[in-house]
């Protein structure tokens, strides 16, 4: 079974934050979950508002729990709001169906975690997550 190492998570986050600074985004928070859906790494840039970590975690947990990018979940939630409104309380509040998180996939295609970001628009958040994964040699779905 593949695992996501702390070293990999650190490389992903460092590259994602570098992309955010390069692109002039607002201060970001990122949360990386491991292959069990547990928090592996949390990073909150100076100036990022306090709720950013909770939002990034909720996005990552939603992507991990459903096995798809939060962008897909956002689209599904628009089509089925009653179901998606019920998931957040059922998951202890760790479910935000908003663009900005992706599932982390190892080279063998196995899910090894998820990463979520908060601070920019959903598209910006998602883009830095993907850029961080690419820099660390990981892929996403």
PyMOL commands that place a pseudoatom at each C-alpha (Angstrom):
pseudoatom trace, name=CA, resn=UNK, resi=1, chain=A, elem=C, hetatm=0, pos=[0.000, 0.000, 0.000]
pseudoatom trace, name=CA, resn=UNK, resi=2, chain=A, elem=C, hetatm=0, pos=[1.293, 3.415, -0.976]
pseudoatom trace, name=CA, resn=UNK, resi=3, chain=A, elem=C, hetatm=0, pos=[1.518, 6.140, 1.645]
pseudoatom trace, name=CA, resn=UNK, resi=4, chain=A, elem=C, hetatm=0, pos=[1.980, 9.861, 1.501]
pseudoatom trace, name=CA, resn=UNK, resi=5, chain=A, elem=C, hetatm=0, pos=[5.141, 10.811, 3.354]
pseudoatom trace, name=CA, resn=UNK, resi=6, chain=A, elem=C, hetatm=0, pos=[5.628, 13.963, 5.359]
pseudoatom trace, name=CA, resn=UNK, resi=7, chain=A, elem=C, hetatm=0, pos=[8.491, 14.864, 3.032]
pseudoatom trace, name=CA, resn=UNK, resi=8, chain=A, elem=C, hetatm=0, pos=[6.150, 14.632, 0.026]
pseudoatom trace, name=CA, resn=UNK, resi=9, chain=A, elem=C, hetatm=0, pos=[3.501, 16.694, 1.798]
pseudoatom trace, name=CA, resn=UNK, resi=10, chain=A, elem=C, hetatm=0, pos=[6.080, 19.354, 2.652]
pseudoatom trace, name=CA, resn=UNK, resi=11, chain=A, elem=C, hetatm=0, pos=[7.256, 19.508, -0.981]
pseudoatom trace, name=CA, resn=UNK, resi=12, chain=A, elem=C, hetatm=0, pos=[3.675, 19.807, -2.230]
pseudoatom trace, name=CA, resn=UNK, resi=13, chain=A, elem=C, hetatm=0, pos=[2.860, 22.628, 0.168]
pseudoatom trace, name=CA, resn=UNK, resi=14, chain=A, elem=C, hetatm=0, pos=[6.117, 24.496, -0.475]
pseudoatom trace, name=CA, resn=UNK, resi=15, chain=A, elem=C, hetatm=0, pos=[5.530, 24.422, -4.240]
pseudoatom trace, name=CA, resn=UNK, resi=16, chain=A, elem=C, hetatm=0, pos=[1.878, 25.399, -3.861]
pseudoatom trace, name=CA, resn=UNK, resi=17, chain=A, elem=C, hetatm=0, pos=[2.735, 28.383, -1.677]
pseudoatom trace, name=CA, resn=UNK, resi=18, chain=A, elem=C, hetatm=0, pos=[5.518, 29.397, -4.054]
pseudoatom trace, name=CA, resn=UNK, resi=19, chain=A, elem=C, hetatm=0, pos=[2.958, 29.386, -6.882]
pseudoatom trace, name=CA, resn=UNK, resi=20, chain=A, elem=C, hetatm=0, pos=[0.579, 31.484, -4.781]
pseudoatom trace, name=CA, resn=UNK, resi=21, chain=A, elem=C, hetatm=0, pos=[3.284, 34.080, -4.092]
pseudoatom trace, name=CA, resn=UNK, resi=22, chain=A, elem=C, hetatm=0, pos=[4.382, 34.097, -7.756]
pseudoatom trace, name=CA, resn=UNK, resi=23, chain=A, elem=C, hetatm=0, pos=[0.785, 34.722, -8.841]
pseudoatom trace, name=CA, resn=UNK, resi=24, chain=A, elem=C, hetatm=0, pos=[0.183, 37.423, -6.228]
pseudoatom trace, name=CA, resn=UNK, resi=25, chain=A, elem=C, hetatm=0, pos=[-2.644, 35.592, -4.462]
pseudoatom trace, name=CA, resn=UNK, resi=26, chain=A, elem=C, hetatm=0, pos=[-3.927, 36.549, -1.038]
pseudoatom trace, name=CA, resn=UNK, resi=27, chain=A, elem=C, hetatm=0, pos=[-2.385, 34.708, 1.960]
pseudoatom trace, name=CA, resn=UNK, resi=28, chain=A, elem=C, hetatm=0, pos=[-3.261, 31.010, 1.738]
pseudoatom trace, name=CA, resn=UNK, resi=29, chain=A, elem=C, hetatm=0, pos=[-3.933, 28.055, 3.982]
pseudoatom trace, name=CA, resn=UNK, resi=30, chain=A, elem=C, hetatm=0, pos=[-3.389, 24.473, 2.840]
pseudoatom trace, name=CA, resn=UNK, resi=31, chain=A, elem=C, hetatm=0, pos=[-4.342, 21.180, 4.432]
pseudoatom trace, name=CA, resn=UNK, resi=32, chain=A, elem=C, hetatm=0, pos=[-2.943, 17.854, 3.296]
pseudoatom trace, name=CA, resn=UNK, resi=33, chain=A, elem=C, hetatm=0, pos=[-4.692, 14.630, 4.292]
pseudoatom trace, name=CA, resn=UNK, resi=34, chain=A, elem=C, hetatm=0, pos=[-3.017, 11.217, 4.192]
pseudoatom trace, name=CA, resn=UNK, resi=35, chain=A, elem=C, hetatm=0, pos=[-4.221, 7.866, 2.847]
pseudoatom trace, name=CA, resn=UNK, resi=36, chain=A, elem=C, hetatm=0, pos=[-6.467, 7.425, 5.909]
pseudoatom trace, name=CA, resn=UNK, resi=37, chain=A, elem=C, hetatm=0, pos=[-8.033, 10.860, 5.509]
pseudoatom trace, name=CA, resn=UNK, resi=38, chain=A, elem=C, hetatm=0, pos=[-6.165, 12.172, 8.545]
pseudoatom trace, name=CA, resn=UNK, resi=39, chain=A, elem=C, hetatm=0, pos=[-4.356, 15.508, 8.679]
pseudoatom trace, name=CA, resn=UNK, resi=40, chain=A, elem=C, hetatm=0, pos=[-0.759, 15.122, 7.519]
pseudoatom trace, name=CA, resn=UNK, resi=41, chain=A, elem=C, hetatm=0, pos=[0.199, 18.786, 7.226]
pseudoatom trace, name=CA, resn=UNK, resi=42, chain=A, elem=C, hetatm=0, pos=[-1.358, 22.207, 7.788]
pseudoatom trace, name=CA, resn=UNK, resi=43, chain=A, elem=C, hetatm=0, pos=[0.152, 25.466, 6.592]
pseudoatom trace, name=CA, resn=UNK, resi=44, chain=A, elem=C, hetatm=0, pos=[-1.279, 28.951, 7.100]
pseudoatom trace, name=CA, resn=UNK, resi=45, chain=A, elem=C, hetatm=0, pos=[0.614, 31.868, 5.641]
pseudoatom trace, name=CA, resn=UNK, resi=46, chain=A, elem=C, hetatm=0, pos=[1.112, 35.042, 7.622]
pseudoatom trace, name=CA, resn=UNK, resi=47, chain=A, elem=C, hetatm=0, pos=[-1.977, 37.171, 7.135]
pseudoatom trace, name=CA, resn=UNK, resi=48, chain=A, elem=C, hetatm=0, pos=[-4.319, 34.316, 6.197]
pseudoatom trace, name=CA, resn=UNK, resi=49, chain=A, elem=C, hetatm=0, pos=[-7.566, 34.696, 8.082]
pseudoatom trace, name=CA, resn=UNK, resi=50, chain=A, elem=C, hetatm=0, pos=[-8.287, 32.128, 10.817]
pseudoatom trace, name=CA, resn=UNK, resi=51, chain=A, elem=C, hetatm=0, pos=[-11.118, 30.304, 9.032]
pseudoatom trace, name=CA, resn=UNK, resi=52, chain=A, elem=C, hetatm=0, pos=[-8.904, 29.569, 6.024]
pseudoatom trace, name=CA, resn=UNK, resi=53, chain=A, elem=C, hetatm=0, pos=[-7.526, 26.403, 7.664]
pseudoatom trace, name=CA, resn=UNK, resi=54, chain=A, elem=C, hetatm=0, pos=[-11.016, 25.084, 8.433]
pseudoatom trace, name=CA, resn=UNK, resi=55, chain=A, elem=C, hetatm=0, pos=[-12.167, 25.826, 4.895]
pseudoatom trace, name=CA, resn=UNK, resi=56, chain=A, elem=C, hetatm=0, pos=[-9.132, 24.146, 3.321]
pseudoatom trace, name=CA, resn=UNK, resi=57, chain=A, elem=C, hetatm=0, pos=[-9.658, 21.132, 5.586]
pseudoatom trace, name=CA, resn=UNK, resi=58, chain=A, elem=C, hetatm=0, pos=[-13.346, 20.915, 4.687]
pseudoatom trace, name=CA, resn=UNK, resi=59, chain=A, elem=C, hetatm=0, pos=[-12.560, 21.031, 0.978]
pseudoatom trace, name=CA, resn=UNK, resi=60, chain=A, elem=C, hetatm=0, pos=[-9.840, 18.367, 1.287]
pseudoatom trace, name=CA, resn=UNK, resi=61, chain=A, elem=C, hetatm=0, pos=[-12.036, 16.124, 3.455]
pseudoatom trace, name=CA, resn=UNK, resi=62, chain=A, elem=C, hetatm=0, pos=[-14.892, 16.382, 0.954]
pseudoatom trace, name=CA, resn=UNK, resi=63, chain=A, elem=C, hetatm=0, pos=[-12.622, 15.461, -1.961]
pseudoatom trace, name=CA, resn=UNK, resi=64, chain=A, elem=C, hetatm=0, pos=[-11.059, 12.582, -0.036]
pseudoatom trace, name=CA, resn=UNK, resi=65, chain=A, elem=C, hetatm=0, pos=[-14.358, 11.280, 1.298]
pseudoatom trace, name=CA, resn=UNK, resi=66, chain=A, elem=C, hetatm=0, pos=[-16.047, 11.220, -2.090]
pseudoatom trace, name=CA, resn=UNK, resi=67, chain=A, elem=C, hetatm=0, pos=[-12.945, 10.335, -4.125]
pseudoatom trace, name=CA, resn=UNK, resi=68, chain=A, elem=C, hetatm=0, pos=[-13.202, 13.230, -6.569]
pseudoatom trace, name=CA, resn=UNK, resi=69, chain=A, elem=C, hetatm=0, pos=[-12.053, 16.833, -6.839]
pseudoatom trace, name=CA, resn=UNK, resi=70, chain=A, elem=C, hetatm=0, pos=[-14.116, 19.354, -4.928]
pseudoatom trace, name=CA, resn=UNK, resi=71, chain=A, elem=C, hetatm=0, pos=[-14.873, 21.049, -8.267]
pseudoatom trace, name=CA, resn=UNK, resi=72, chain=A, elem=C, hetatm=0, pos=[-16.861, 17.944, -9.222]
pseudoatom trace, name=CA, resn=UNK, resi=73, chain=A, elem=C, hetatm=0, pos=[-18.587, 17.976, -5.842]
pseudoatom trace, name=CA, resn=UNK, resi=74, chain=A, elem=C, hetatm=0, pos=[-19.517, 21.628, -6.314]
pseudoatom trace, name=CA, resn=UNK, resi=75, chain=A, elem=C, hetatm=0, pos=[-21.149, 20.785, -9.639]
pseudoatom trace, name=CA, resn=UNK, resi=76, chain=A, elem=C, hetatm=0, pos=[-22.980, 17.822, -8.105]
pseudoatom trace, name=CA, resn=UNK, resi=77, chain=A, elem=C, hetatm=0, pos=[-24.134, 19.931, -5.151]
pseudoatom trace, name=CA, resn=UNK, resi=78, chain=A, elem=C, hetatm=0, pos=[-25.755, 22.425, -7.487]
pseudoatom trace, name=CA, resn=UNK, resi=79, chain=A, elem=C, hetatm=0, pos=[-27.793, 19.595, -8.994]
pseudoatom trace, name=CA, resn=UNK, resi=80, chain=A, elem=C, hetatm=0, pos=[-28.671, 17.926, -5.670]
pseudoatom trace, name=CA, resn=UNK, resi=81, chain=A, elem=C, hetatm=0, pos=[-28.568, 20.519, -2.858]
pseudoatom trace, name=CA, resn=UNK, resi=82, chain=A, elem=C, hetatm=0, pos=[-30.676, 18.572, -0.353]
pseudoatom trace, name=CA, resn=UNK, resi=83, chain=A, elem=C, hetatm=0, pos=[-28.263, 15.626, -0.347]
pseudoatom trace, name=CA, resn=UNK, resi=84, chain=A, elem=C, hetatm=0, pos=[-25.161, 17.789, -0.180]
pseudoatom trace, name=CA, resn=UNK, resi=85, chain=A, elem=C, hetatm=0, pos=[-26.587, 19.972, 2.591]
pseudoatom trace, name=CA, resn=UNK, resi=86, chain=A, elem=C, hetatm=0, pos=[-27.029, 16.793, 4.646]
pseudoatom trace, name=CA, resn=UNK, resi=87, chain=A, elem=C, hetatm=0, pos=[-23.434, 15.612, 4.196]
pseudoatom trace, name=CA, resn=UNK, resi=88, chain=A, elem=C, hetatm=0, pos=[-21.758, 18.435, 6.135]
pseudoatom trace, name=CA, resn=UNK, resi=89, chain=A, elem=C, hetatm=0, pos=[-23.529, 17.706, 9.437]
pseudoatom trace, name=CA, resn=UNK, resi=90, chain=A, elem=C, hetatm=0, pos=[-23.175, 13.951, 8.876]
pseudoatom trace, name=CA, resn=UNK, resi=91, chain=A, elem=C, hetatm=0, pos=[-19.400, 14.396, 8.513]
pseudoatom trace, name=CA, resn=UNK, resi=92, chain=A, elem=C, hetatm=0, pos=[-18.983, 16.579, 11.588]
pseudoatom trace, name=CA, resn=UNK, resi=93, chain=A, elem=C, hetatm=0, pos=[-18.776, 19.707, 9.461]
pseudoatom trace, name=CA, resn=UNK, resi=94, chain=A, elem=C, hetatm=0, pos=[-15.714, 18.527, 7.512]
pseudoatom trace, name=CA, resn=UNK, resi=95, chain=A, elem=C, hetatm=0, pos=[-17.325, 18.649, 4.089]
pseudoatom trace, name=CA, resn=UNK, resi=96, chain=A, elem=C, hetatm=0, pos=[-17.203, 21.728, 1.882]
pseudoatom trace, name=CA, resn=UNK, resi=97, chain=A, elem=C, hetatm=0, pos=[-18.242, 21.130, -1.722]
pseudoatom trace, name=CA, resn=UNK, resi=98, chain=A, elem=C, hetatm=0, pos=[-16.400, 24.138, -3.124]
pseudoatom trace, name=CA, resn=UNK, resi=99, chain=A, elem=C, hetatm=0, pos=[-13.683, 24.183, -5.766]
pseudoatom trace, name=CA, resn=UNK, resi=100, chain=A, elem=C, hetatm=0, pos=[-10.194, 24.197, -4.271]
pseudoatom trace, name=CA, resn=UNK, resi=101, chain=A, elem=C, hetatm=0, pos=[-9.233, 20.608, -3.387]
pseudoatom trace, name=CA, resn=UNK, resi=102, chain=A, elem=C, hetatm=0, pos=[-8.132, 17.497, -5.246]
pseudoatom trace, name=CA, resn=UNK, resi=103, chain=A, elem=C, hetatm=0, pos=[-7.514, 13.850, -4.444]
pseudoatom trace, name=CA, resn=UNK, resi=104, chain=A, elem=C, hetatm=0, pos=[-3.810, 12.908, -4.383]
pseudoatom trace, name=CA, resn=UNK, resi=105, chain=A, elem=C, hetatm=0, pos=[-2.954, 9.894, -6.529]
pseudoatom trace, name=CA, resn=UNK, resi=106, chain=A, elem=C, hetatm=0, pos=[0.288, 7.880, -6.445]
pseudoatom trace, name=CA, resn=UNK, resi=107, chain=A, elem=C, hetatm=0, pos=[2.055, 6.615, -9.581]
pseudoatom trace, name=CA, resn=UNK, resi=108, chain=A, elem=C, hetatm=0, pos=[0.232, 3.273, -9.289]
pseudoatom trace, name=CA, resn=UNK, resi=109, chain=A, elem=C, hetatm=0, pos=[-3.155, 5.032, -9.379]
pseudoatom trace, name=CA, resn=UNK, resi=110, chain=A, elem=C, hetatm=0, pos=[-3.880, 4.535, -5.684]
pseudoatom trace, name=CA, resn=UNK, resi=111, chain=A, elem=C, hetatm=0, pos=[-5.441, 7.343, -3.652]
pseudoatom trace, name=CA, resn=UNK, resi=112, chain=A, elem=C, hetatm=0, pos=[-2.925, 8.467, -1.042]
pseudoatom trace, name=CA, resn=UNK, resi=113, chain=A, elem=C, hetatm=0, pos=[-4.647, 11.574, 0.303]
pseudoatom trace, name=CA, resn=UNK, resi=114, chain=A, elem=C, hetatm=0, pos=[-6.101, 14.930, -0.616]
pseudoatom trace, name=CA, resn=UNK, resi=115, chain=A, elem=C, hetatm=0, pos=[-5.060, 18.565, -0.535]
pseudoatom trace, name=CA, resn=UNK, resi=116, chain=A, elem=C, hetatm=0, pos=[-7.261, 21.607, -0.086]
pseudoatom trace, name=CA, resn=UNK, resi=117, chain=A, elem=C, hetatm=0, pos=[-6.478, 25.299, -0.205]
pseudoatom trace, name=CA, resn=UNK, resi=118, chain=A, elem=C, hetatm=0, pos=[-8.283, 28.453, 0.835]
pseudoatom trace, name=CA, resn=UNK, resi=119, chain=A, elem=C, hetatm=0, pos=[-7.467, 32.098, 0.355]
pseudoatom trace, name=CA, resn=UNK, resi=120, chain=A, elem=C, hetatm=0, pos=[-8.037, 32.750, -3.316]
pseudoatom trace, name=CA, resn=UNK, resi=121, chain=A, elem=C, hetatm=0, pos=[-10.908, 31.992, -5.608]
pseudoatom trace, name=CA, resn=UNK, resi=122, chain=A, elem=C, hetatm=0, pos=[-11.810, 28.329, -5.967]
pseudoatom trace, name=CA, resn=UNK, resi=123, chain=A, elem=C, hetatm=0, pos=[-9.980, 28.199, -9.279]
pseudoatom trace, name=CA, resn=UNK, resi=124, chain=A, elem=C, hetatm=0, pos=[-6.859, 29.772, -7.746]
pseudoatom trace, name=CA, resn=UNK, resi=125, chain=A, elem=C, hetatm=0, pos=[-6.975, 27.410, -4.779]
pseudoatom trace, name=CA, resn=UNK, resi=126, chain=A, elem=C, hetatm=0, pos=[-7.296, 24.374, -7.033]
pseudoatom trace, name=CA, resn=UNK, resi=127, chain=A, elem=C, hetatm=0, pos=[-4.519, 25.566, -9.353]
pseudoatom trace, name=CA, resn=UNK, resi=128, chain=A, elem=C, hetatm=0, pos=[-1.928, 25.896, -6.598]
pseudoatom trace, name=CA, resn=UNK, resi=129, chain=A, elem=C, hetatm=0, pos=[-2.853, 22.471, -5.200]
pseudoatom trace, name=CA, resn=UNK, resi=130, chain=A, elem=C, hetatm=0, pos=[-2.313, 20.902, -8.616]
pseudoatom trace, name=CA, resn=UNK, resi=131, chain=A, elem=C, hetatm=0, pos=[0.929, 22.795, -9.165]
pseudoatom trace, name=CA, resn=UNK, resi=132, chain=A, elem=C, hetatm=0, pos=[2.227, 21.615, -5.795]
pseudoatom trace, name=CA, resn=UNK, resi=133, chain=A, elem=C, hetatm=0, pos=[1.400, 17.993, -6.590]
pseudoatom trace, name=CA, resn=UNK, resi=134, chain=A, elem=C, hetatm=0, pos=[3.111, 18.166, -9.975]
pseudoatom trace, name=CA, resn=UNK, resi=135, chain=A, elem=C, hetatm=0, pos=[6.230, 19.634, -8.405]
pseudoatom trace, name=CA, resn=UNK, resi=136, chain=A, elem=C, hetatm=0, pos=[6.361, 16.682, -5.987]
pseudoatom trace, name=CA, resn=UNK, resi=137, chain=A, elem=C, hetatm=0, pos=[5.827, 14.102, -8.733]
pseudoatom trace, name=CA, resn=UNK, resi=138, chain=A, elem=C, hetatm=0, pos=[2.275, 13.255, -7.710]
pseudoatom trace, name=CA, resn=UNK, resi=139, chain=A, elem=C, hetatm=0, pos=[-0.939, 13.393, -9.703]
pseudoatom trace, name=CA, resn=UNK, resi=140, chain=A, elem=C, hetatm=0, pos=[-4.539, 14.145, -8.871]
pseudoatom trace, name=CA, resn=UNK, resi=141, chain=A, elem=C, hetatm=0, pos=[-8.153, 13.494, -9.707]
for i in range(1, 141): cmd.bond("trace and resi %d" % i, "trace and resi %d" % (i + 1))
show_as sticks, trace
zoom trace
